[in-house]
């Protein structure tokens, strides 16, 4: 019977996540009948979960918008037009790779790390800041919303100014 550790090698790591999951599941089907039954039932779920995240893979460009139902901030430097101009000038981009890694140019730094999807939520976890490793004790998930049209919404930094940064696929 095959185990995860027996297929977890360099070739497995380099494959596309969806193909790797499919190969792993097929390997399990070669074994015990009970395991086959469980994996035949679970395989479509695994493929859907892996597939949902891989549909988000790509490069997204940042823009700003008002939070729904809020009024524009009157604080200098944080009006909607000023923030849109700042974000455009900084060239904010988020790239989600199919292998579960991301690169995020925030305008003031370049962050790298891992990403995952749970329902309509995107979680990214930085492990590198401007090329320097971040210790595991300092790593945390950043929570983003996935909009109905595939836009990625990050409210964390500008919520106090009634703004959110929206990233749309290039």
C-alpha positions in Angstrom: 0.0 0.0 0.0 1.3 3.5 -0.9 1.5 6.2 1.8 1.9 9.9 1.6 5.5 9.7 2.6 6.3 7.2 -0.2 5.1 9.6 -2.9 6.2 12.8 -1.2 9.5 13.3 -3.2 11.0 16.0 -5.3 8.9 15.1 -8.4 5.7 15.3 -6.3 6.6 18.8 -4.9 7.3 20.2 -8.3 4.1 19.1 -9.9 1.0 21.3 -10.2 -1.1 20.9 -7.0 -4.1 19.5 -8.8 -2.1 16.9 -10.7 -0.2 16.0 -7.6 -3.4 15.4 -5.6 -4.8 13.4 -8.5 -1.7 11.2 -8.7 -1.6 10.7 -5.0 -5.3 9.6 -4.9 -4.8 7.3 -7.9 -1.8 5.7 -6.0 -4.1 5.0 -3.0 -6.6 3.3 -5.3 -4.0 0.6 -6.0 -4.2 -0.7 -2.5 -6.8 -2.2 -0.1 -10.5 -2.3 -1.1 -11.7 -0.3 2.0 -9.2 2.4 1.2 -10.4 2.4 -2.5 -13.9 2.9 -1.3 -13.0 5.8 0.9 -10.9 7.5 -1.7 -13.5 7.0 -4.5 -15.9 8.9 -2.3 -13.3 11.6 -1.2 -11.5 12.1 -4.5 -14.2 14.4 -6.1 -14.1 16.6 -2.9 -10.3 16.7 -3.0 -10.3 17.7 -6.7 -12.9 20.4 -6.0 -10.9 21.9 -3.1 -7.7 21.9 -5.0 -9.4 23.2 -8.2 -11.1 26.1 -6.4 -7.8 27.5 -5.2 -6.0 27.0 -8.5 -8.7 29.0 -10.3 -7.5 32.1 -8.4 -4.0 31.6 -9.6 -2.8 34.7 -11.5 -1.7 38.3 -11.1 -4.0 40.9 -9.6 -3.7 44.7 -9.7 -4.7 46.8 -6.7 -7.2 49.6 -6.6 -9.2 51.4 -3.8 -12.9 51.8 -3.2 -15.2 53.0 -0.5 -16.5 50.4 1.9 -20.2 49.8 1.2 -22.5 52.2 3.0 -19.6 54.4 4.2 -18.8 58.0 3.4 -15.5 59.2 2.0 -12.8 60.1 4.6 -11.9 63.8 4.9 -8.5 63.1 6.3 -5.7 64.4 4.1 -4.0 61.8 2.0 -6.9 59.3 2.4 -9.6 60.4 0.1 -10.7 57.8 -2.5 -9.0 59.7 -5.4 -5.7 60.2 -3.4 -5.6 56.5 -2.4 -6.3 55.4 -6.0 -3.5 57.6 -7.3 -1.1 56.3 -4.6 -1.9 52.6 -5.3 -1.5 53.1 -9.0 1.8 54.9 -8.6 3.1 52.2 -6.3 2.1 49.4 -8.8 0.5 47.2 -6.1 0.2 43.7 -7.4 -0.6 40.3 -5.9 0.5 37.1 -7.8 -0.9 33.8 -6.7 1.0 30.9 -8.1 -0.6 27.5 -8.8 1.9 25.9 -6.4 0.4 27.7 -3.4 3.0 30.5 -3.2 2.4 34.2 -3.6 4.3 37.4 -4.2 2.7 40.7 -3.0 4.1 44.1 -3.9 2.4 46.2 -1.3 4.0 49.5 -2.5 6.3 49.7 0.5 7.6 46.1 0.5 7.5 42.8 -1.3 6.1 39.9 0.7 6.2 36.3 -0.2 4.6 33.2 1.3 1.9 30.7 1.0 -1.8 31.0 0.2 -4.9 28.9 0.6 -8.7 29.2 0.1 -11.5 28.3 2.4 -14.9 29.0 1.0 -15.0 32.6 0.0 -12.0 33.5 2.0 -8.3 33.8 0.9 -5.6 33.3 3.5 -2.1 34.5 2.8 0.8 33.9 5.2 4.0 35.9 4.7 7.3 34.0 5.2 9.6 36.5 3.5 9.7 40.3 3.8 11.8 42.1 1.1 13.9 38.9 0.7 14.4 38.3 4.4 12.9 35.3 6.1 10.2 35.9 8.7 10.4 33.6 11.8 7.5 31.2 12.2 6.5 32.8 15.5 5.9 36.1 13.7 3.9 34.6 10.8 0.2 35.0 10.7 -2.6 34.6 8.2 -4.0 37.7 6.5 -7.6 37.3 5.7 -9.0 38.5 2.4 -12.5 38.2 0.9 -13.1 36.7 -2.5 -15.7 38.7 -4.3 -18.4 37.1 -6.5 -16.6 38.2 -9.6 -13.2 36.8 -8.5 -11.9 40.1 -7.1 -9.7 39.9 -4.0 -10.6 42.4 -1.2 -8.3 43.4 1.6 -9.7 45.8 4.2 -7.1 45.4 6.9 -5.0 48.5 6.4 -7.4 51.2 5.3 -10.6 50.2 7.0 -10.3 53.2 9.4 -10.5 55.5 6.4 -13.7 53.7 5.1 -11.6 52.2 2.2 -10.7 48.7 1.1 -8.1 47.7 -1.4 -9.5 45.6 -4.2 -7.3 43.4 -6.4 -8.6 42.5 -9.9 -7.1 39.9 -12.2 -4.9 41.3 -15.0 
